[in-house]
Amino acid sequence: MNVAMIEQVEAFPDTTVTLSNGKKIVVQESIEDVRQLTTAFYRRIGLIGLSAKEGDD
């Protein structure tokens, strides 16, 4: 999944990711897991500084 296309993440109770093109994808991960994975990706490619404190994302 292209994390740059993630528009919204909700739990219905299943975690549903809405993409910018309107498609919805149900994933196994929790909302918190999706947030952590997305943040880790952006840090890896340099869009979020490595020195950012947890919770500042």
Secondary structure, DSSP 8 states (H G I E B T S, - for coil): --GGGEEEEEESSSEEEEETTS-EEEESS-HHHHHHHHHHHHHHTTSS-TT--TT--
